[in-house]
Amino acid sequence: MNSTIRRQGGAAVMTIPPAFLKLLDLDIGSQLELSVEAGELVAKPVTRLIRKRFSVTELLRGSEHAAELNHETSWAREGDPVGREII
């Protein structure tokens, strides 16, 4: 299948046939990584990062040590300002 490069505004645009979009599971707005390999233009779909969803229990895991950490670092939060700190 062939595609023609055309000008749209200040950009060069190439049309991707719908069959290729479907084959690659791409949609309008999908991102492609472009490279040149051995004189050929290669367009690869950008892999999407899947963001893990955490439960409240997972987010709070380790928080039982927060009180100990606050106690150990309380010296850094006590005392009068020594410079131009905003309180």
C-alpha positions as CSV (number, residue, x, y, z in Angstrom):
1,M,0.0,0.0,0.0
2,N,1.3,3.5,-0.9
3,S,0.9,6.8,0.8
4,T,1.7,10.3,-0.5
5,I,3.5,12.9,1.5
6,R,1.6,16.2,1.3
7,R,2.0,19.7,2.8
8,Q,-0.5,20.8,5.5
9,G,0.4,24.2,6.9
10,G,4.2,24.1,7.5
11,A,4.3,20.3,8.1
12,A,4.7,17.3,5.8
13,V,1.8,14.9,6.4
14,M,1.5,11.2,5.5
15,T,-1.9,9.5,5.6
16,I,-2.0,6.1,7.4
17,P,-4.7,3.8,6.0
18,P,-7.4,2.7,8.5
19,A,-6.5,-0.9,8.0
20,F,-3.0,-0.3,9.3
21,L,-4.4,1.6,12.3
22,K,-6.7,-1.3,13.1
23,L,-3.9,-3.8,12.6
24,L,-1.6,-1.9,15.1
25,D,-4.4,-1.1,17.5
26,L,-3.8,2.6,17.0
27,D,-6.3,5.4,17.0
28,I,-6.3,9.1,16.1
29,G,-4.1,10.8,18.6
30,S,-1.8,7.8,19.2
31,Q,1.9,8.5,19.3
32,L,4.5,7.0,17.1
33,E,8.3,6.9,17.5
34,L,9.9,7.7,14.2
35,S,13.4,6.6,13.2
36,V,15.5,6.0,10.1
37,E,17.1,2.5,9.8
38,A,19.1,1.5,6.8
39,G,17.6,4.4,4.8
40,E,14.0,3.5,5.7
41,L,11.5,5.4,7.7
42,V,10.3,3.3,10.7
43,A,7.2,4.2,12.7
44,K,6.7,2.3,15.9
45,P,3.8,2.8,18.3
46,V,4.9,4.4,21.6
47,T,4.2,1.9,24.4
48,R,1.8,3.3,26.9
49,L,2.9,3.3,30.6
50,I,0.3,1.5,32.7
51,R,0.0,3.3,36.0
52,K,-0.6,1.0,38.9
53,R,-3.5,1.8,41.1
54,F,-2.8,1.4,44.8
55,S,-5.3,0.6,47.6
56,V,-5.4,2.6,50.8
57,T,-3.8,-0.3,52.6
58,E,-0.9,-0.3,50.2
59,L,-0.4,3.5,50.4
60,L,-0.4,3.4,54.2
61,R,2.0,0.4,54.4
62,G,5.0,1.5,56.5
63,S,3.2,4.5,58.0
64,E,3.4,2.9,61.5
65,H,7.0,4.1,61.5
66,A,6.0,7.7,60.9
67,A,5.7,8.6,64.6
68,E,9.2,7.3,65.2
69,L,10.6,9.2,62.2
70,N,8.8,12.4,63.4
71,H,10.4,12.0,66.9
72,E,13.9,11.4,65.4
73,T,13.7,14.5,63.3
74,S,11.9,16.8,65.7
75,W,15.1,18.7,66.4
76,A,15.0,20.0,62.8
77,R,11.6,21.5,63.4
78,E,12.2,23.1,66.8
79,G,13.9,26.4,67.6
80,D,13.8,30.0,66.5
81,P,14.4,31.1,63.0
82,V,18.1,31.7,62.2
83,G,17.9,33.4,58.9
84,R,15.1,34.8,56.7
85,E,12.8,31.9,57.0
86,I,9.1,32.5,56.5
87,I,7.1,31.1,59.3
